[in-house]
Amino acid sequence: MVLFVETVGVVGAGTMGAQIAEVFALNGKNVVLRDIEDRFVQGGLQKVRRSLNDLAAFHENRAASEIRAAESKLGIQLTPEQKAAAEKKVRPTYSRQRVDEAFARIQGTTSLHDLKACEFVVEAIVEDLNVKGKLFAELNGICGPRTVFASNTSALPISKMAEMSGRPQRFLGTHFFNPPTTLPLVEIIKGDRTDAEAVDDVMNLFSSMRNHRYPMMPVQVKECPGFLVNRILGAMLEEAYRCLEEGVAPARDIDNAMKAGAGFPMGPLELTDLIGLDVAKHVADHVKSAMKTYPAVQEPKVLDKMVAEGRLGRKTGKGFYDY
């Protein structure tokens, strides 16, 4: 049976929770945004309202901005007819009416019982396994048996949380990236007992959505410490910190080198500042601790194997991809 999602519950009205709620509302879903105190709920709603206002203003001014940019680049003055044609071509994707309708779809509450009718519930609260587990156990007694529960955790074990929830078959991880209104990736992490149907339903749900800029991009990831992005990113960030400590280069040069030489949109130390050094440390410490109980990491052999097979990349027409 395919899961039909009309109403989504988002627990946690902080920065991530508010933006997750906004993305769902922009995609036509009714959203119940819950937090433990009304001041947090109202703060979350205010974040959404400001974000939507900025989105509408950007689209309202987009045509005029592009006209000014074209005139500046070409050194000419467009005629009224040319401007009218440009304005017709660059119509707002998100009009004021559209964002107002999206905001109206979000209901703020402090009661978990208001999530009773939700077909899908996403948690975005404090990174504490016991707190999250208690929340889901309570929701298990409120929501219908078909409701899928999801955690936005960036590192905590999905299978353990799923068992604590009381419905491990209908539980998975949905790790959004900050800010979800502009970053389209969502890691979908299956627990040990998650039904394949639930995974497919959530993958299809996100594949049908978009944020302010892009179609959402769900990727299915095996449960492991750090999941996919944080596992790869953590190793890169740690090496950047090591280079800084060893005096290989100063912070600004490390960041500029990775942007100019490796094509990164942001340097590793700039990225850490954006994430928050405390958050980065928390995730890194958790991944390192979890890796101690994870099967020993083996030296990757894939590169040796592919080179031996003559798969050298673009130069031979075959590498990790075929060209």
N, C-alpha and C positions, 0 to 999 in steps of 0.2 A: 504494500500500500504506500503510495507516494504521500509524503507529508505536505499538506497545504498550509502555508504560513500566512495568516492574515494579521495576527497580533503578536508582537515580540515583547518580551520582558527584558529590561536591562537593569541589573542590580548594581548600584554604585553610580552616583551622579557627579563624580569627579571629572577631570579632564578627559580621560579615556572613555568613561561611561557616557558622558554627555555627547561626545563626538560619535560614538557607536550608535547611540539613539538617533542622532541627526542623520546618519547615513541611511539607517533603516527607514526613517520617516520620509526622506527624499525619494526613496524607492517605493513609496505608496503603502508602507506598512504602518499599522497602528502600533504605537509604542507606549508601554507602561514603564516609566523611569522611576525607580524606587531607591530611596536612601533612608538611613536610620533617623534623621532629623529633617524637619521641613526647611531649615535654613540651608541644608546641603542640597535638597531637592530644588529649591528656588535658585540657588547658585548655579546648579547644572542647567536649569532652564534658561537662565540669563546667558550662560555661555553659548547655548544653542542659538538663542535669539540674535546675539551679536554676530555669530558666525554666519548665520543665514542672511542677515542684513548686509554683511560684507560681500557675500556671494552674489546677492542681487545687485548691489552697487557696482561690482566688478563687471557684471554682464550688461548692466545698463550703460556703462561708460566704455564698453569694449570697442564698439564701432568708432566712436570719436577718437579713442586712443590709437586705433589702427590707422585711421585717416591721418592723424597728426604724424605718426611714425612714417607713413608712406610719403607724405609731403616733405618731411625733413630729409628722408633718405634720397628722394629724387630731386629735391630742390625746386619743387613746383607747387602751385596752388591748384587743388582740384576744383573743378566747376561744381556748382550746386547739383547738377545732374549726376556727375560722377560720385559725389558724396552720397546722394540719395541711393544710387545703385549699391554703393559699399555698405550703407546702413541696412539695406534690404538683404544683402548677402550675409552680413554678420548680425543676425538676429540673436537676442539673448536666449541662451539655453535655459537659464534659470531666471524667470521673470519674478517680479515682486509678488504677483499672485501665487506663483508656484511655491515660493519659499514660505509664504504665509500659510498656504494649505498644508505644507509639510509640518510647520510648527504646530498647527492646530491638531495634528495627529498624535502629538505627544502629551500624555497624561502623567503628571507628577504625583507621587504618593509616598507615604511612609509605611504603608501596610503591605506586607507580602501577600495577603489574601487578594489584593487587587490584581495579582498576576495569575489568578486561577484560570482564566480563559486563554492564556498565552499558549501558542503551539511551540514556541521556541523561547528559551530563556538564556541570556548571556550574563555571566557574572564578571564584574570589573571592580572588585573591592581589594582590600589590603592583601598583600602576598603572604598569607599565613594559612597553612594547610588546614589546621584545626578550625579556624574561623570559616573558611570556605566550605569545609566538610559539614559543619553545623548548619550553615545556610542552606546547602542543597538538601540535607536531610529534612529540614523543615519544609522546603519547597516540595519535596516528594509527597508530603501529606496534603498538599494544597492543589497542585496541578494535576491534570488528567494523565492517564497512563501513557498516552501517545506523545506527550510533550517531550521534546529533546532539551536536555540541559547542556550548557557549554561554559567552559571557563576560559577567560582571557589571560590566564597565567602565562608568564614568559619563561617559567622554568620548573614549576612544581609538577610532581608526577600525576599524570592524568588517571592512570589505572587506580591509584590509591584513592584519589578524590572520588572517582566513579563508585568505588565500593562504599565509601562513606555516604554517598548520596542515596543509596538504596535502589537505584535504577541504572546499574552499570551498562546494560544493553543500550540505553538511550542517553549516553553521556559521552562527550568528547571535548577536545580542546579546540578553541578558535582563537588563535593568537593574532590579534591585530597589531599593526605597527603605528607608531606615533609620528604624525597625526593621521588617524584613519580617514579623515575627510580628504586628504590629498595622497596618502600612500595606499595603493590598492591591494597590497599583499595581505592574505589571511592564511596562516598555517593551520591546517586541519589535522589534529592529532588524534588518532584512534587509540582507545584504551584496549586492554587485554580482552575485554568482553563486549566491546562496542559492536552492535549489529552493523553489518555492511550496508544495510538499507538506510540506517541513520546517517552514515557517512555520505552515501550517495545523495541523500536528500539535502544535506547541508551543503555539499559541493554544488549541487544544482541551484540551491537558493542563492549562494554568493555569486555564482556564474551569471545570474540574471540581473545583478545589481551593478551600480557604479557610484563613485563618490563625486566630489566636486570636479575632478579632472579626468578620471580614467574609469574604465570598467574594472570592477573588483577582480582580483586574481587569487582564487583559492588554490593552494597546493597541498596535497596530502603528504604528511610527514610521519615517519615511524617515531614512536615514542622513545626518546633517549634524552639524556641530560642536555639541556639547552636547545632541544629540538634541532631545527636546521640552521636558521640564520644566526642565532646567538652562539651556536657551536662553532660555526665558521668565523663569525665576526669576533667572537671572544679571543680566538687564537691570534687574529690579526691585531686586535687592540693590545693584547699583552705584549706582542713583539714591538709595537710602537712605543709602549711605556718603557720597555727594556732599552730600546735605542735612545730614548730621551735620557734615561738614567746613566747609560754608558757614555753619553756625550757624543754619540754618532752624529747628531745634528740637533739644533734647537727646535722647539715646538713648532714655530711657524714654518721652518724649512721642511720638517717632517710632513706637515700637512700639505704644503705647496708641492712637495715632491710626489706625493701620492695622487694629488689632483692632476698635476701636469704630466706625470709619467705613467700613472696607472689608470687614468681616466675616472678617478673617483669624483663624485659631485661635491664631497666634503671630506676633509682630512680626518684621520682617526682621532686626533686629540680634540678637534672642533666637534666631532660627533659625540665624544664623551662628555664635553661640556653641555651639549644639547640634551643628551640622555639624562645627565645629572651624575656626578661622580659617585654619589651614594648609591644610586640605582645600579650603575655599572658595577660597582664593587659587590653589591648584594647578589646580582646575577652571576658574576664571575665566581664568587665564593660558593654559591649553591652548585654551580656546574662542576667545579673542582671537587666538592664534597661528594656529589652524586657519582662522579666518574670513578671514585674509589671502589664503589660497589658494582660498577658496570664491567662487563667483560673487557679484559685487557685490550687496549687499543693497539692494533697491529699496524706495522709500517705498510702504507699502501703499495700494492704491487701493480696496480692498473697501468701506471705509466710505463713500467718496464715491459709489461706484456704487449701494450699497443705499439711501442717503439720496435719491439722484436717482430711484430706483424707488419711493420712498414706503415702504420697509421700515424703519420707525423703531423697531421693538421692540414691547414689550407694548402701547404706546398705540395702535398700528395693527393689532395682531394678527399682525404678521409682522416678524421681524428675522433674526437668525442662526437662530432657530427659529420655528416657527409656533405661535401661541397660540389 
